[in-house]
Amino acid sequence: MLVLTRKAGESIVIGSEIRVTVLEMQGRQIRLGIDAPGDVSIHRGEVYERIKKENELAAAGDSSALSRLSQALKESGS
């Protein structure tokens, strides 16, 4: 992990397209501004982990439910 010290108004650049700027510091909290292309997803760490977990659960799926749905569609003639 790279650890940098920045003051309010200073920034770091990731690659050539992402800039993270320290906007404000209040006690133990900082506000960051992130400039990145629209196709780059930006999430808080805990939100990203939740999305990742939900995607893994959805990918695993319940094959029995899918089989029941498939059977119901065949029976209905759809």
C-alpha positions in Angstrom: 0.0 0.0 0.0 1.3 3.4 -0.9 0.8 6.0 1.9 0.9 9.7 0.9 0.5 12.9 2.9 -1.6 15.6 1.3 -3.0 18.9 2.5 -6.4 20.4 1.6 -6.4 21.4 -2.1 -3.6 18.9 -3.0 -4.2 15.9 -5.1 -2.9 12.6 -6.4 -3.2 11.2 -9.9 -3.9 7.5 -10.5 -3.0 6.4 -14.0 -3.5 9.3 -16.4 -7.3 9.7 -16.0 -8.1 9.7 -12.3 -7.4 12.6 -9.9 -8.2 12.4 -6.2 -8.2 15.8 -4.4 -8.4 16.5 -0.7 -11.2 19.0 -0.4 -11.5 19.5 3.3 -10.3 18.2 6.6 -12.3 18.4 9.8 -11.0 16.5 12.8 -10.7 12.9 11.9 -12.6 13.2 8.7 -11.6 14.3 5.2 -13.6 15.1 2.1 -12.2 13.8 -1.2 -13.1 14.8 -4.7 -12.6 12.3 -7.4 -12.3 13.1 -11.1 -12.6 10.1 -13.3 -14.0 9.0 -16.7 -17.7 8.1 -16.7 -17.0 4.4 -17.4 -15.0 4.1 -14.1 -17.1 2.9 -11.2 -16.4 4.6 -7.8 -17.8 3.2 -4.6 -17.1 3.5 -0.9 -15.2 0.3 0.2 -18.1 -1.1 2.2 -20.5 -0.5 -0.7 -18.2 -2.2 -3.2 -17.9 -5.3 -0.9 -21.7 -5.5 -0.6 -22.1 -5.3 -4.4 -19.4 -7.9 -4.9 -21.1 -10.3 -2.4 -24.5 -9.8 -4.0 -23.1 -10.4 -7.5 -21.4 -13.6 -6.3 -24.7 -14.8 -4.7 -26.6 -14.0 -7.9 -24.1 -15.8 -10.0 -24.3 -18.9 -7.9 -28.1 -18.8 -8.1 -30.6 -21.5 -7.2 -30.7 -23.9 -10.1 -33.8 -25.6 -8.8 -35.7 -22.3 -9.0 -34.5 -21.8 -12.5 -35.6 -25.4 -13.4 -39.1 -24.7 -12.0 -39.4 -21.5 -13.9 -38.3 -23.2 -17.1 -40.8 -26.0 -16.6 -43.6 -23.6 -15.9 -42.8 -21.7 -19.1 -42.9 -24.9 -21.1 -46.2 -25.9 -19.6 -47.8 -22.5 -20.3 -46.7 -22.8 -23.9 -44.5 -19.7 -23.8 
